[in-house]
Amino acid sequence: MTVDELIEKLKALPGDMEIQVMTSEGDGPNDIVQLSRGSWGYPVEIDTAGLHDDDIAEEYWEQDQEFLQDDENGKIAVLVIW
Protein backbone atom coordinates (compact mmCIF):
# COMPACT_ATOMS: atom_id res chain seq x y z
CA MET A 1 0.00 0.00 0.00
CA THR A 2 1.28 3.47 -0.82
CA VAL A 3 0.88 6.60 1.30
CA ASP A 4 -1.57 8.00 -1.27
CA GLU A 5 -3.72 4.86 -1.01
CA LEU A 6 -3.68 5.04 2.78
CA ILE A 7 -4.64 8.73 2.73
CA GLU A 8 -7.59 8.00 0.45
CA LYS A 9 -8.85 5.26 2.80
CA LEU A 10 -8.41 7.52 5.84
CA LYS A 11 -10.29 10.39 4.16
CA ALA A 12 -13.42 8.24 4.19
CA LEU A 13 -13.34 8.09 8.01
CA PRO A 14 -14.51 10.78 10.46
CA GLY A 15 -11.61 13.08 11.42
CA ASP A 16 -12.11 12.62 15.17
CA MET A 17 -11.85 8.81 15.08
CA GLU A 18 -9.03 7.24 17.10
CA ILE A 19 -6.60 4.87 15.36
CA GLN A 20 -5.42 1.67 16.97
CA VAL A 21 -3.19 -1.01 15.46
CA MET A 22 -3.67 -4.76 15.71
CA THR A 23 -0.96 -7.26 14.80
CA SER A 24 -1.59 -10.12 12.39
CA GLU A 25 -1.74 -12.40 15.45
CA GLY A 26 -4.61 -10.34 16.89
CA ASP A 27 -2.50 -8.69 19.58
CA GLY A 28 -3.53 -5.22 20.56
CA PRO A 29 -4.86 -2.72 20.45
CA ASN A 30 -1.51 -0.96 20.24
CA ASP A 31 -0.88 2.78 20.30
CA ILE A 32 1.09 4.46 17.53
CA VAL A 33 4.05 6.14 19.23
CA GLN A 34 6.01 7.33 16.22
CA LEU A 35 5.88 7.71 12.46
CA SER A 36 9.27 7.21 10.82
CA ARG A 37 10.83 6.96 7.39
CA GLY A 38 13.65 4.67 6.44
CA SER A 39 14.62 1.58 4.49
CA TRP A 40 15.62 -2.05 5.00
CA GLY A 41 19.33 -2.67 4.76
CA TYR A 42 22.45 -4.00 6.36
CA PRO A 43 23.64 -2.15 9.48
CA VAL A 44 27.34 -2.55 8.67
CA GLU A 45 28.79 -2.08 5.21
CA ILE A 46 30.97 -5.02 4.21
CA ASP A 47 34.45 -4.39 2.80
CA THR A 48 34.26 -6.28 -0.49
CA ALA A 49 37.83 -5.59 -1.64
CA GLY A 50 39.46 -8.82 -2.73
CA LEU A 51 36.39 -10.97 -2.08
CA HIS A 52 34.90 -13.28 -4.68
CA ASP A 53 31.18 -12.77 -5.48
CA ASP A 54 30.28 -15.98 -3.61
CA ASP A 55 32.16 -14.77 -0.52
CA ILE A 56 30.42 -11.39 -0.67
CA ALA A 57 27.02 -13.10 -0.90
CA GLU A 58 27.88 -15.29 2.10
CA GLU A 59 28.97 -12.27 4.17
CA TYR A 60 25.64 -10.53 3.46
CA TRP A 61 23.67 -13.75 4.01
CA GLU A 62 25.07 -14.03 7.53
CA GLN A 63 23.80 -10.56 8.45
CA ASP A 64 20.18 -9.78 9.20
CA GLN A 65 18.69 -6.78 7.47
CA GLU A 66 17.40 -4.10 9.83
CA PHE A 67 15.17 -1.08 9.52
CA LEU A 68 17.53 1.89 9.10
CA GLN A 69 15.76 5.10 10.10
CA ASP A 70 16.26 8.02 7.70
CA ASP A 71 13.54 10.63 8.22
CA GLU A 72 14.74 12.78 5.32
CA ASN A 73 15.41 10.24 2.55
CA GLY A 74 13.70 7.02 3.64
CA LYS A 75 11.64 5.22 1.02
CA ILE A 76 9.37 3.39 3.50
CA ALA A 77 6.93 4.92 6.01
CA VAL A 78 6.73 2.99 9.30
CA LEU A 79 4.27 3.26 12.14
CA VAL A 80 6.04 2.42 15.40
CA ILE A 81 3.65 0.90 17.92
CA TRP A 82 3.92 0.08 21.59
C-alpha positions as CSV (number, residue, x, y, z in Angstrom):
1,M,0.0,0.0,0.0
2,T,1.3,3.5,-0.8
3,V,0.9,6.6,1.3
4,D,-1.6,8.0,-1.3
5,E,-3.7,4.9,-1.0
6,L,-3.7,5.0,2.8
7,I,-4.6,8.7,2.7
8,E,-7.6,8.0,0.5
9,K,-8.8,5.3,2.8
10,L,-8.4,7.5,5.8
11,K,-10.3,10.4,4.2
12,A,-13.4,8.2,4.2
13,L,-13.3,8.1,8.0
14,P,-14.5,10.8,10.5
15,G,-11.6,13.1,11.4
16,D,-12.1,12.6,15.2
17,M,-11.9,8.8,15.1
18,E,-9.0,7.2,17.1
19,I,-6.6,4.9,15.4
20,Q,-5.4,1.7,17.0
21,V,-3.2,-1.0,15.5
22,M,-3.7,-4.8,15.7
23,T,-1.0,-7.3,14.8
24,S,-1.6,-10.1,12.4
25,E,-1.7,-12.4,15.5
26,G,-4.6,-10.3,16.9
27,D,-2.5,-8.7,19.6
28,G,-3.5,-5.2,20.6
29,P,-4.9,-2.7,20.5
30,N,-1.5,-1.0,20.2
31,D,-0.9,2.8,20.3
32,I,1.1,4.5,17.5
33,V,4.0,6.1,19.2
34,Q,6.0,7.3,16.2
35,L,5.9,7.7,12.5
36,S,9.3,7.2,10.8
37,R,10.8,7.0,7.4
38,G,13.7,4.7,6.4
39,S,14.6,1.6,4.5
40,W,15.6,-2.0,5.0
41,G,19.3,-2.7,4.8
42,Y,22.5,-4.0,6.4
43,P,23.6,-2.1,9.5
44,V,27.3,-2.6,8.7
45,E,28.8,-2.1,5.2
46,I,31.0,-5.0,4.2
47,D,34.5,-4.4,2.8
48,T,34.3,-6.3,-0.5
49,A,37.8,-5.6,-1.6
50,G,39.5,-8.8,-2.7
51,L,36.4,-11.0,-2.1
52,H,34.9,-13.3,-4.7
53,D,31.2,-12.8,-5.5
54,D,30.3,-16.0,-3.6
55,D,32.2,-14.8,-0.5
56,I,30.4,-11.4,-0.7
57,A,27.0,-13.1,-0.9
58,E,27.9,-15.3,2.1
59,E,29.0,-12.3,4.2
60,Y,25.6,-10.5,3.5
61,W,23.7,-13.7,4.0
62,E,25.1,-14.0,7.5
63,Q,23.8,-10.6,8.4
64,D,20.2,-9.8,9.2
65,Q,18.7,-6.8,7.5
66,E,17.4,-4.1,9.8
67,F,15.2,-1.1,9.5
68,L,17.5,1.9,9.1
69,Q,15.8,5.1,10.1
70,D,16.3,8.0,7.7
71,D,13.5,10.6,8.2
72,E,14.7,12.8,5.3
73,N,15.4,10.2,2.6
74,G,13.7,7.0,3.6
75,K,11.6,5.2,1.0
76,I,9.4,3.4,3.5
77,A,6.9,4.9,6.0
78,V,6.7,3.0,9.3
79,L,4.3,3.3,12.1
80,V,6.0,2.4,15.4
81,I,3.7,0.9,17.9
82,W,3.9,0.1,21.6
